[in-house]
């Protein structure tokens, strides 16, 4: 069962947990007149809320926005939202074809599941539309290989995709009962903290109180890996690089991994050390 609290939808991008640099990249790319922005992650990682937040940011009287969703989870004023019905042939690719006849400025697709949907979405992104969608992959570099494996040509991926953001939801330490937690310096270094910082790193953990039902956690926060399609990455795609090579290059040019995003939240006292290890994998 999926419970949606429609009165409590958080569509303010600044409150979802993006770091300032990552948020600046994300905002810059979604405001471009055309191209594709992809949000990836497993089920329940907050992809839909991120997309709705982007749509909410872009929702102006001057913009014609159409969405194809399965199901339509929240209703927005001024946006054409279409519910998919597979049994009558109304799927993502059919809805996309209909949208393109109406010439919308912004298109949101609930999920790219197959080659046909991916192909039409790429063509839409290359013909003057801003396309927002989701995919199920573990991190941002893996998304490129997923599109290639679906059958999309490398030159189309390199020219159509503006940015890929991968995300996870972690539990937020309860603000009422959080207290410093002793973590061995070596454990922090093994997790990815630089040796210089590890000795002065202060981790927080919730002790447990009535406010958080004695769990030590209250609410959730996102870890984000935001990868703009810079020239170095485009070149790797055109040369047929694999996921590991793209990941190495993205780290070299300063793109934060999911683990680094988690460690930033840990340093800020937002989440706990065990949550960072539970949600993310090592960068080695």
N, C-alpha and C positions, 0 to 999 in steps of 0.2 A: 504494500500500500504506500502511495506517495502522498504525503500531506502537505498542502500548500497554504501558507498563511497569507492570503491575498491582501490583508490590511497591513502587512509588515514587510513588504517587498523593498529591499534596499537597492535603489538604482543610482546611488551617488558613487561614481567611480573612485572618488577620493577616500571612501570609507571601506573599500573592499580589501585593503591590505597591500595594494601596489606600492612599491618603493617609488620615490619621486622620479628617478631616471626612467624606470620602466613605464610609469604612468605617462610621462611626457612622450615617450616613443609611441605608446598605444594611442594616445589622443591625436598625435600628429598624423598617424597612418589612417585612423578611421575618418578623419576630416578631409582626406584626399578625395578628389572627384571620382576616381575609379580605382580598381584593383581589388584584391581579396585579403581579408583579415580572418585568420583561422584561430579558433579557441579549442584546445585539445585537453584531454584528461579522461580518467575513467568515469563511469556512471556515479553521480552523486558528488562530483568535485566542484560544482558551482558554475559549470559552463553556461547554462541557460541564464543565470543571473548576470554573468559578465556580458553576455550578448544583449540582454534586455537593458543593461546599464548603458551600453554603447548606443543602442537604438534610442533610448531615452535622451541621451546627450545630443543625438543627431536630429531628434524630432522637432523640426521647425515647420512653420506654416508653408514655407517655400519649398520644402522637400517632399517628394512623392515616395513613400516607403511602403514596400510590400513584404510580407513574411509568409513563409510556408512552414507550418509547425505540426508536430505530431506528439502530443496534443498541443493546442493553444493553452498555455498555462496561466498567463496574465493578459488582461485586455488593456490596450492603450488607446486613448482618444487620438484620432487623426492618422491612424496606421491601418492599412488593409491587411488584416490577419486571416490566413486561410488554413483551415483544419484539413489534414490529409485523410482520405478515405480509400484505402487500398482496394476494397471490394468493388468500387465503381471505377477503378482505374485512375483515381486522383492521387498520384504519388508525387514525390519531390520533383522528379524530372518533368512530369506533366504540368505541375504548377509553375515551374520555372519557365517552361515554354510559353505559357499563357501570360506570365508577368512581362516577358520581353516584348510582347505585342503591345503592352500598355506603356512601355518606356518609363519605368520607375527610375528614380535617382539612386535609391538604396534598396538592396534586396537582402533579406535574412532567410537563410535556409536552416531548418532545425538540425539537420545532420547530413553529411555527405556519406552515403552508404555504398554507392556503386559507381561504376565507370560512367554511366549515362548522366547521372546527376553531376558528377565531378566535371565532365566534359562541358556540359551546358553552363555550369557555374564559372568555369575558367573562361569560356567564350564571353559570358556576360561581363566578367571583370576586365576583359581586354577591349570591350566595345563601349566603354564609357559609363559603367555602373559600378557602384561600391557594393561588394558582396561580402556579407558576414556569415560565417558558418562554423560548425563544430565537427571534430573528428575524434575517434577513440584511439589515441596513441599515448605512449608513456612520457615522451618529452617532445620539445619543439623540433630538434633535428630529425627524429624518427618520422615526423609528419611528412617530410619531403619524400622519403622512401616509400611511405604509404601511398602517396599520390602517384609516384612512378610505378609502383606495383599494381595500382588500379588500371594502368595503361595510359596515363597522361604523359605526353612527351616532355623531356627535360627542359627544352627551350620555352615551352608554355608555362611550366611551373615557375621558372626563373623570371619570366616577364610578367606573370599575372599576380603572384603572391606578394603582398606588401609586407606582411608581418605574421608571425605565428607566436601565439602565447600558450604555454602549457601551464596547468594549475592543479593544485591539490588543496583540500580543506583540512586544516589542523584545529585541534581544540585549543581554545584560548584559556590561559590561566585565570582563575577567579580573582577579580580585583579586590575582594573583601578579605581573603585569607592567604594571599600570596606571600611567600617568604623566600629568602635566599636559600639555594641548595648547593651543597658541596659536590662538585664533579671533579674527579681526578684530572689533572692537567693533560696526562697522556691520552685519556679518553676524548678530550676536546680536540687534541691535535689529530687523533685518528679519525675524528668526525669531519675534519676539514678546517678547523680553526688554525690560523697561523701561529707558530710557536711564540712570536712576539706578543700576541694578544692573549694567548691561552692563560697565562698566569694572572692576568687582571680581569678575566672574564667572570661576570657575575650572572649565574643562572637562577631563574625563579621557578618556584613550584607551589601549587596550591596545597595548603595543609588540610583543607576540608572544613566546610562550615554549613549552616542551614541554607544559606543563599545558593550554594552550588550542590545541595544534596550530598554533602560530604565527599564529592568526587574530586574537588580541587580544580575543576574546569567549569567555565561558564561562557557559552557562546563559541563562535568559530572564527578563524581568520584564514585568509588565503596565502599560499606560497605560489609565487609566479616566476616563470622563466619566459621573458619576453624577447623574442628574436626577430629584429627587423631584417629584411632581406638586403644586406649590404652587398657591395660588388664582389667582395671576396667569397661570400657564400654562393652567390649566383654563378661565379666562375666554377666553383667546385661541382655544382649541380650539372652544369653544361659538360663538365669533364667526366661525369659518371661516378662521382665520389660516393662512398658508402656512409652510413649513419655515423660511424665512429670518427671518420675524417671530418665530417661536417661539425660534429660536436667539438672536436679538438680545435678547429678553426674558430668556431663561435666563442669558445673560452679564451682563445688567444686575442681576439679583438674586443674582449671585455664584456661579453654577454654573460650574465649571472646564471648559474645552474639552479635547479630547484633546491639542492642542498644548501647552496650559498644564500638563497633567499630565506630558507628556514633558519640558518644560523644568524642572519640579520634580525629576524623576529625574536630569536632566542636572546640575542644581545640587548634588544629593546625591552626584554622582560615580558613579551606578549605571550609566548608559548614556552613549553618545557623541553628539556633536553631529550627526554624519552619520546616526545611527540615528533621532534625533528628526525630521530632515528627510525621511528615507526613509519613516517610518511614518505621519506626520501631515501634515495640510494647514494652510496659513495660516488664521488666523481672520478675515481681511479679507473 
